[in-house]
Structure formats: structure tokens, C-alpha cells
Amino acid sequence: MSTTVVIVDDQPMVRAGLRSLLEGASGVLVVAEAVDGEQAVAAVRRHRPDVVLMDIRMPNMDGLQATRQLMAEETRTRVLVLTTFDLDEYVFDALQAGASGFLLKDATAEELIAAVRTLAAGDGILAPTVTRRVIEAFSDLARPDPALAARLASLSAREEEVLQLLARGLSNAEIAGQLFISDATAKTHVSNVLMKLRLRDRVHAVIFAYESGLLQTGKRPDLGA
């Protein structure tokens, strides 16, 4: 079964380039294009794609507004934000609005295709060059939300440990190594954390860990070089 994609960008050459890259990949099908957020929302309603490649800065309705609207409709579609600038001021807002990933437009074809497949499989992704800054920004800016903190009570002690490791950016295999458990057990714990906290993916687990106060400023994770 093909992974279906909608491309959203106000520049025809960008859309054409993205379509060419994606259609050259096995098992990826571009089902529609859109020039702004309004068309994007309409295309998602019509085609129910697995992934939307969403530009941010567009006329009429920008990508941030479109992402919020799509998430409010509880669509199963995952939003992958594409931007030219790795310091785009809207990136954090887009992730908080419900986008599951963020990638620079200068990413390689392999990185783009891998990101689309990752999101289609139900996980999230951040561009490697900005992962540290995204996490650090949330640790600096987030103020603990009592309502979110209360949701932590639904987790077992082990699941809370897993959430902390997720927030450090560890993979399932790395979590398993840290906790001396099997990869399968780690995967089960991660799934339970996401389900209990009603989170879409690992990216939003990172955000939740800071916004709930589980991880706080001054307790920034060591993400390596």
C-alpha cells in the first residue's frame, strides 16, 4: 500500500521539485498539491493523505493556521513542516499546533523520503540540525502547566522514566539499553506513554515533558554533539 502525500507550497517550482523527488521513491504517491492553507485543508478532507508537506509562509491561510485547523478536526494525517530557515520563528508554534515533524527544504532526497515514511508510520521527526535548539527552546520557554502535570499521574514509575528518556531524544533501542529491558518491552512502554498522555508521537512527548514540568529549565538533557 502506497504512502499518500499532499504537497503544500505557494511556489510552483518547489511543488514540482518535491513531487519529482517523492514520485521517484517506491511506495510514495502524491495525491494532490495546494498553494495555501485553505487549499491544503480542502485537499486533506478530500484525499485523507498519510502525510502533508506543509510550507509555513503562504498567502490567505499560512501553514500554521492550516495545521491548527487540521489537528482540530482530529485527522489521522501527519503534518511535516518544510521551511527554508532553521530558525523560523513559527517552528515552535507549528509543533505545538500539532505538526509531527520539521525539515529544512535543503534536506536531501533520502532525508525527505525517510521523513515522509517515518511520519506515515506514526512517529515524528525533527531536522537533525535543529533538534537540540528545539528541545532547548522548550526547556527555556515552557512554564509548567498544572493540567498537563496532572496527566502524568496516569503513568507508572517505569513509564515516567521512559518519558524522560524520550525527551532526551533516545530511540527505543537506546531506552532499552538504559533501562536494561528488551527492545520489544521498550517499544511497548513508549506506546503506552503516548496512549495514556494522548500524544501523537515522540516529538510531542518531548514537548509534553517540558510543558508538564517533568523536565525543567536547568535540567536540560545531554543530547550529545
N, C-alpha and C positions, 0 to 999 in steps of 0.2 A: 504494500500500500504506500502511495506517494505521500510525502510531507508537503502540504499545500501552503502557499505563501502569497500574501498581498504586499506589494511594494508601494510605499507612500513617500513621495518626494515631489516638490514643485519644479524640479529641473529635469526636463526630458532626457538629457544626456546621462544623468545619474540613474534614472529609472532604467534606461536602455542598458547601461553597463551592469547594473545589478541583475537585471533579467538574464543577460547573457551569461554571467557567472553562475547563477543558480540553475539555469536550464542546462548547463553543461555538467551538472552533478547528477549522479544516479539517484533516482528516487525522490527528486525535488520537483515540484510542479508550481509554477507561478500562475495563479488563477485570476489575478486582477491587479491593476495599477490605480493609484489615486494621486491627485495633485495637491490635496489639502486634507485637513482633518475631517471635514464634513463628508467628503467622498470616501475617506478611509472607514468611517463608521458605517456608511451605507454598504461598502464592499464587504465588510466583516459580517454584517447582518445577512447579506445575500449569500456569501460563499462559505461562511464559517471556517476560515482557514486555521491551520495549526499555529502559524506564526505571521505576525505583521512586522515588516521592516519599516520603522517609523522615524521620519525626519522630525526635527523639533520646530525649526523656524519656517513656517509656511503661512500664506495669507488665509483669510477667512476664519479658519479654526486651526490653531497650531497643534503640534503633536502632543503637547502636554494636555491640552483640553480634550483632545480625541482619546488619549489614554484613559483619562479620568472617566469619560463617558462610557468607554468600553468596559472598564472594570466595574462601573456602577451597574451595568447590565449583566454582570456575572458571566461573561463569556468565557468559554474554555480556551479562547485564542490567547496566545502569549505575545507580548509586545517586546520587540528588540529595537531599542533606540539607536539610531545611527546619527553621528554628528561629526563635523569636521574638526571641532575643537575639544581637546581632552579636558578643558577646564570650563566647559559650557555651564553657565550658571543655572541651567534648567535640569541638569542631570539628576541632582538630588531630588528635586521636585518630581521628576518623571518616575524615579524609583519608588518614591513614596506614593505616587498616584497609582502604582500597580504594575509598572513595566518590569519585566523579568530579566532584562539584560541591557547592556550598554556596550557599544562597539564603535570604534573610530572608522570613518569612511576610508582611511588609508590601510585598513586591515587587508591581509592577503586573501585571495580567493579561498584558500584552505581554511583560514580562520573564520571567514564569513559562513561557509558551508557547515563547518563544525558547530558554530554558534547556533545556526538555524536548527540543526539536528538535536543539539543539547536542549534547546527550548521546547522543541516538539516532543521530546522525551519526558518533559515535565520538570526540568531543572532550570536554573538561572545561570547567567554568566555576566562577568564584568571584564572589560578590556584589561589585560594584564598591566598596562602602563598606568592605569588609574585605580586599580583595586585598593592599593594602600591609601591613596588620598580619599577615596570614597569612604572607607571604613574610618579613617582618622577624622574626617569631617563629621561623621555621625557621632563619633565619640566626643568631639569638641562641642557640637551644637545641640545634641539631643538633651532634653530635660526629661527626667523620668516621669512617665505618665502612670498615675495610680491605677487607672483602669487596665492598662496593659500589664502592669506589675501583678495585679490580681489574677490574671490568666496564668501566670507562672505556677500558681498553686495546683494546677491540673497536672503538672509534670511530676514524675518520680524523681528521686535524687539522681539516679543514673541518667535520666533524660535531661535533667538540668545540666549535668556535666557535658552531655553530648551537645546541647545548645551552645554552651560556652566554647566548645571546640569548633563547632560550625562557624561561630562568629570570628574565630581566628583564621578561617579560610581553609580548614583541614578537609581533605577528601574522606570518603568512607573508610578507605584502607588506612589512612593516617589516624583516623579516630580509633579504629580497631587496634592499631599498634599502641596508641596512647593508653587505652583502657584495658589492654590485654584480653580482647574478645575477638571473635571471628568477624570476617568481613560481612557475612550474612547477618549476624547479630547487630553490627553497627548500622547496616542498611535499615534493619527493622526499627531500631531506635530513632534514626533520622526520620523515617516515615511517620512514626508515632508522634514525634515532636511537631512536625509540620501539620499533622492532622489535628492534634489537640489544640494547637495555637491558631489554627485556621490560617496557615500561611501558604502562599502559593509555591514557594520554592526556597532554596538555600539563600539566595540573595536577600529575600525578605526576612529570613531567620537572622541574618546579620543585623539588619535594621532593627528588628524587634528586640534583639539582645541589648542594644543601646537605648532604644526608646523606652523600654520597660525598666531600665535601671539595673539590669542583671550585670552588665558591664558598664563602667562609668569612666568619665574623664580621669586620667591619671592611672587607669588600669588598661591602657591600650595594649592590644595583643602584639606579640612579636611575629610579624609576617615574613621575616627573612629579608634578604636583599632585594 
